[in-house]
């Protein structure tokens, strides 16, 4: 995606993802989405993988970082680590399709555009052994299958998986590959240690990462709010956030975050004809939702915005204005948007919102699972207009 900012009358550049192909990631053995647009809405029944698509996109945007892996596991209430006495092992196996034990993982996770392997993020499992265990022949004498030499200063070499989990054996590691980047993360360390090591190792590849903001079904929590606050305060982006809230509360004039560096923060609004700051939580769930949406859009500039169940807390009657706002700001800030919904009102509003900007591609994608296989049906703006006009059910 280009770094330039579009003016109101400019065309949006090619979206970061014009298609999507995923292998071996969580629920997906394989899924292919042949067409994506600037603004995308995922549809489908419960448990078909709509939220998993957002997780995959977030993982790709963040180059498979351990911070993102931990966020995915925490969000699913899955144990991120398993303790063995004084050691802690990250449980990355639950990212792989079928949740196999580490020693049974043979295939890699692949996330990227269709037919573009160079743009794909790859996660796989390898096994490491300390070089101090090597015999004088330059290989291991323990049947591990490694027969290569060791470079000076090399502490570990990659070997095959252990034949048994009993006793000391090779150490499992996660291999993360994207373009020229290849990182090997030992899985006998806690997530905090993996994150510190990752931040040191990937400095030279940070320009490969894509700005990415995720808004869950419940909106932004305090931690998410604090992380976005400093990117918005005292910038022109603050106006976009105010405009979002004005969709349902036109009297909103300004906002401020009290105690932004404390664990629990408090958002206050300045509202016309009301004395003193007004807590946003007194204004209802819709205001909280739109505030989070405005903040997230502003902070996703030049990248992607992921919103799970975008209609939550918002009355159906204002959804068309919400989508028009999303389309307008996403166009100006060069943000590719991916959202999920179960709402027919949201689908209708999406069609109206994308229609309001002819130069912005809107695509709805219905995810289906049949006989254990996933498929994606594409509804471009032309098809979507017919669907809405004829009241055809596609959710």
N, C-alpha and C positions, 0 to 999 in steps of 0.2 A: 504494500500500500504506500502510495506517495506521501511524502512528508508535508507537501504544501497544503495550505488551508484554502478551501473553495470559497468563493464569494457566493452570494445568493443566486446568481444566474449561471454559475459555472456547472459543468458536468462533474459528477463524482468520478474518481478514477476507479480502475479495476479493483474489486474487493480482494481482500487478502485471501479469502477462501472462495473460489468460484465453484468448488466441489469439495467433497469430503469422503475419505476412505479410511475405515478403521478395521484393524485386525487384532483379535485376541485381547481386547480390553474389556474387562468386567463382564457385563451381560453379553457383549458382542463377540461372537466367533468371527463374524465378518458382516460389515454393512457398507454399502456404497450409496452416496447421494450425488447424483450426476450434475445437479445444478443448484447453485446458491446465489443469492443476490446481495445487495447492500443491506437490506432489511429482511430478516428471515424469521418465520414463525413455525415452530415444531408442534405438530398435532399428534394425537394418538391416545389409545386407551392407557389405563394405569399399567405400570410395570413393563412398558415396551422400550424403555431406554431413553426417554427425552432428556431427563436430567443427566444421564450418563453422557449424552452427546455434549452437553455444556461442560462437563468435567473433562472430557477428552480435548475439547478446544482450549480450555484453560491450561491443561497440562502441556499442550503443544506450545501455546503462547509463552509459557514460562520455562521452556526447554527441559521439561521433565524434572524440575527442581525438587529436592526433598521437602522444601516448604510446601509446595503444591501437593505433593503426595500426602503429606500429613494433613493438610486441609481437606483433601478428599476423604480420607479415612475418618477424620473427626466429624465431618459433616454427615457421614453415614452411621455414626456411633459404633464404628468398628475399632477394635483395639489397635492402636498404632504401633504398640511395642509389647513384647512378651518378655517378662523377666525370668532369668535363669540364675538364681543365686545373686551374685553381685554384677551380673552382666545383663544387658538389655538388647534385644534383637528387634529391629524394625520389621513389621509384618507386611512387607510389600507384596507377598504372594496373592493377597486379595485383589490386587490390581489386575491380575492375569485371569483370563477367561477360565471359568470352572474352579477358581481358587485352589489350584493344585499345590502340594508341598513343593518347596523350592527345588529339591532334587529331581522332581518330576517335570519341571518346566523346560520344555524343549524349544518352543516357538517364541518369537519376540512380539511385543506389542508394537503395532505400526499405526501412526496417526498422521495423515497428510492429505494433500490434494490428489484427486484421481489421476493416475498416470504420471505422477511427478515424484518419483522416489527420492530425488535429491532434496525435496522439501519436507520429507517425512521425518517425524520424531520416532526413534526406535528405543525401546526399553527391553533388555534381556537379562538373563541371569548367567553369571559365570562363577568360577570357583578359583580361589587363590591359595597359594601355599608359600610360606616364607622361604626365601632363598637359602637360609641357614640349614634347611632340611635337605639340601641338594647333595648328591654324592659327587665324587671326583670326576665322573665321566661327563659332567655338564648337564645331567638330567636327574630326575628322581628315581631312586632305586626301590620304590614302593608300589610299583604297578599303577601309578596314577596316569600314565600315558604321556607324560611330558618328557620330551627328550631334547629340548632346545637349550641354548646357552643363556647366560644372564649378563645383562649390561652392568657396567660398574655403577655401584650405588643403588641398584635395583633391589627393593626389599621383598617384592612379591612377584610371582609369575602365575599366569592363568593355567589351570589344569582342568581335568574332567571332574564331574560330580562324584561324590563319595559313593562307594558301593554299600555302605552301611552308615547309619547315623550314630552308631555307638563309638565312644572314645573320641580322641582328637583326630580331626581330619581337615580337609581343605575348608577355607572360609568362604561362605557365599558372598557374592557381590552383585550389585546392580550396575549394568552397563547402560549408559545413556548416550545416544548418538543423535546428532543433528548436523547435517552438512559436514564441515571439517572438525566439528567438536566431538570428542569422545571422552567421557568421564567414567571412571570406575569407582564406585562407592562401596566400601566394605560394609557388610550387613551385620557385623558384630559390634557396631557402635550405636549409641542412642541417636535419635533424630536430631537433637540439638547439636551433637558433634558433626553429624552429616551436613547439617545446614552451614555450620561454620566452615567446614572443609570445602563445601560447594562454593560459598561466596569467595573464598580465596582462589579457587581453581578457575572460575569462570569469568574473571574480570576481563580477559581479552575477548570474550565472546558475548559480552552483555549487549552489544549492538544487534545481536541476532534475536534477542527477545522482543516480544510484541507487547505494548501496553494492553492490559487486560483487567477488567473489573467485573466481578460477579456479584449479583444481587439475588439472594435466596428468596424462597416463598414468603418468609417472614420479614423481609427487608433488611436493612443494615443494622447490625448490632453495634454496641458501643465501640468495640475494637475496630470494626469496619468504618464507623463514622470518624473516629480519630485518625485513621490512616489516610482518609481522603481529605480531611479538613484542611491541612496545611497546603494542599495543592489548589485549593479553591479560594481560601481567604485572601483578601487584598488583590484579587485578580478580576479580570473581566468575566470570568466564568461564573462568578457569583450571581450575575444577572440571570443566567440561564436557570439556575436553581430557583431563584425567586419566581421567574416566569412559570416554572413547573408547578409550584405551589399555587400560583394565581389561577390555575385552571379550575380549582374548586374553591379557592378563597381569594377573590380579586382584591380584597382589602389588605393583603400581605404587602408590607413595605420593605422589610429587611429581616435578617436573622443573625444570630451570633451563637457560638458554642461556648458555654461556660465551663471552665476547668478542663480544657482540651487535653492536657497532659496527665490527667488523673484517670484511674481505672474506670470510674463512673462519671460520664459527662452529662451535661444537660443542655438541650437546645432551646433557645428562646427566640420568639418572633416579635417584631414590631408590627402591630396591626393598627390600621387607621381607626380613629375614634375610640381606641381602647387605651387606658392609662397603664403604663408600665409594661415590662416584658411579659409575653404570654408563652407558657410552656407549650411546645408543639404537641405534646401528648394529649393536651386538652382539646385539640382541634380534630381528633379522630384519626383512625387508621389510614384513611385516604391521604391525609396531609403527610403523614410519616412515609407512606409509600412513594408519593410524588417527590418529596424531598430527597429520598434515597435515589430515586431514578435520575433526578436532575444532577445530583452530586456525582453519580456514577458515570453519566454521559460526559460531564465536563472533564472527568479524570481519565477517561478512556481515549482521549484525543489521539488520533493517528493509529488506533488499535481496534480492539473488539470489546463489545459490551455483551454480557451474558445475563439474562434475567429469567429466573425460574418462576412460572405462574405469574406472569406480568400483571394480570388483571386483579390480583388479590387486594382487597381493601378498597377498590375503586368502583364506584357506581357505574352501571352500564351506560348511563346517559352521557357521561363525560369521556368514555373510552375513545371515541373518534378524535376529540381534541388532544387526548394523551398521545395517540399515535401520530397525529400531525406534528405535535411538538417533538416527538422522538425523531421523526423523519427530518424535520427542519434542522435540528441541532446536529444530528448524526451526519447530515450532508455537509454542514459548515465545518465540523471538526474532523471529518474523514474517519468516522467510526462505523465499523461493520457491526450490525446488531443481530443477536440471536436470542430469541425468547421462546418460551413454551406456554401453552395454554390448554385448558379443557373447556373454555367458554366459547359458545357460538357468537355471543355478543362481541367478544374480543376479536374473533375472526372477521366479523363484518366491519368492525372499526378499523382493523388492520388493512382491509381492502380499501376503505375510504381514505385512510391516512397515506398509503402508498400511492393511491390515485392522485392525491393532491400535489405530488411532485413527479411529473412525467419522466424526468431524467434520473430517478432513483428506482432501481430494480427491487421490487418486493416479491418474495417467494415464500409460499407456504409448503411445508413438507409433512406429509402424514407417514408416521412410522408404524409399521405393522409387523407382527410376529406370527408366523404360521408354520406349524410342524417343526418348530425349533429354529427356523430361519427368519432373518430380519430383512425387510424390504422398505424402500422409501419411494413414495409416490409424490411427484412434483406438481405443484399448482402455480404456474406463473400468473402474472396479473390478468392476462386474457382469460385463462381458465377460471381464475378466482372470481372474476366479475360475473361469469355465468353461474358459478356455484352459489354466489350470494343472491343473485337475481332470482334464481329458481328455487332457492331455499333447500338446496341439496345437502344432506348430512355427510360431512367428511371428517368429523372429529374422531 
